[in-house]
Amino acid sequence: MFANIARVLAQSSNKCLPLIRAKHSLPDLPYDFNALEPVISAEIMQVHHQKHHATYVNNLNVAEEKLFEAKQRGSVSDQIALTSALKFNGGGHINHSIFWTILCQNGSSEPGGELAEAIKRDFGSYQRMVDLLVATSTGIQGSGWGWLGYNKQLNRLEIAACANQDPLQATTGLHPLFGIDVWEHAYYLQYKNARPDYVKSIFKIANWRKVEELFGKARHD
Amino acid sequence: MSFQLPPLPYDYQVLEPFVDKETMNLHHTKHHQAYVNNLNGATKDSDIVAICQNIKNYPVAVRNNGGGHYNHSLFWKWMAPVGSSNVAPTGTLKEKIEATFGSVDEMKKKFTDAALTRFGSGWAWLGVKKDGSLAISSTANQDNPLMAGVADVEMIPILGLDVWEHAYYLKYQNRRGEYIQQWWNVVNWDEVVKYYDNFASKNNPVPINQ
């Protein structure tokens, strides 16, 4: 009797398992909406997290569901048609999930440890790295992100710009360490058109401890 | 002879409540002004239509700022306070829209969809192709359909909608759909009809004065 029950359970779980697919969820912010004031206003943090990031998460789940269905149907064409939606929303989810963690209320003034050494080696100085990242981020046309990333193959830090929500690693191979969202939604309510002011100010709330940790992981994993 | 910021044909608050005064002010005096300044710094050429049509011969600064200047110069004219224009296209353009899309409402649906699905910054367009047919498309950043070799659909734009976040964020935040829906209230259809009748239907791009 138990063998029969076991067999029925095994058969039904084969049918049920594919239906239970993990969905992405909006990560909590590691701080209150007002924690990053006066650099980033509470209003921006709330809309950015609860509306923009939440929408990427929802749309990513929808896109992945459609991708699964297309695969079940054996339609390669339909899978390919979903690549934009996956890149936009998947990239948006990846990028913002990183972003919340690399900002903090009382940012340490400069990176330390291995990261500090690497910055000195690859840019000459912390300030030079900042100047480059500021210029790159400010100069992005339209929407995108400026990144400090790690090139594992060449063992060096690099500055890169990505358009829209293109995720850094999938697009360039660089491991993301510190990113600046320069979509207008990231700053407009507070800074209006003054993107340079926002980009320069963001270093006051940089969570260099977290960035050092990301660097360590990227280097040693 | 350098490019100039064209004056707005109306005061900053006249498109309220659909497009807010603060956005109109910033959009015109900061964003468009910056495109003009940067364009003047990037090229000595003065025919903006020719620049757009030959954009592949110019550096990216001209593409971004030349596009920005052309697009916004028309954008201000494509809008007008409620009551100052017909609320729908008229004449030949109306017939053409109905023949192409089925109805004006269907055209608006397609245009709205183009505006909604443009990811990131860009514009949605209604334009006239070389063969005289109407089409709807969107472009990224400050590209426009005059830009041969750059735009997916090359055509003469007769109506455009800015969907950069700066065009709507102060009032609508992430609600781009609501912005688009409200924007239809201030479309200056008389001007759009003029652009079709006098320029696009004759295969000529709409000129801007500056």
Interface residues (C-beta under 8 A of the other chain):
Chain A: V47 K51 H52 T55 S84 F88 Q141 G142 S143 G144 A163 N164 Q165 W183 E184 H185 Y188 L189 K192 N193
Chain B: L26 K30 H31 A34 V60 N64 F119 G120 S121 G122 A140 N141 Q142 W164 E165 H166 Y169 L170 Q173 N174
